[in-house]
C-alpha cells in the first residue's frame, strides 16, 4: 500500500523543515569554529608565537 498524497505532502514538509534547520545549524557551527580559530590564532600571531610562511 502507498500513502495518500496528503500524507506524503505532510511528511515532505516535515522533512523539508528538518533539513532546513540542519543546514542552518551546520552554517552556525562552521561560523563558530572559524571565530574560535580567529580568537585563538590572532593573539598568537600578534605575539609572534606563530609564524606564517609567505610563498
N, C-alpha and C positions, 0 to 999 in steps of 0.2 A: 504494500500500500504506500501511496505517496501522500504527503500532507497537502492540504488545500493551499491555494495561493495566499490567503490572508495569513496563515501560519508561517509560510515561507517568508512573506514580507516582514512580519513582526520579528522573526528570527534574524533576518538580514539586517534590519535596523538596529537590533541589539548588538549584533556582532560589529557593525559599522561604528557604533559609538564606542565600543570597547577598543577597537583598533585605532580610532582617532585619539583616544585617551592614551593608549600605549605609545603612539608616535609622539604626542606632546610630552609625555614623561621621558622618553628617550632623548629628546632635544634638551629638556631641562637638565637631565643627568649629565649630558655632554657639556652643557654650558657650565655647570658646577665644577666638573672635572677640569675644564680649561681655566676657570677662575682660580681654582685651588692651585694648579700648576703655576699660574701667574703669580699668585700671592707667595708661593714658596721660592720660586726661581728668581724673581726680580730682586729681592733683597740680597740674595747670594751674588748675583751679577754685579750689583752696586758695590758690594764689599770686596769684590774681586775673588770670591771663593770659587767661582765657576768661570771658566773661560770658554769663549765661543770661537771656533776656528772659522775664519772667513776665507772662502775659496776664491 
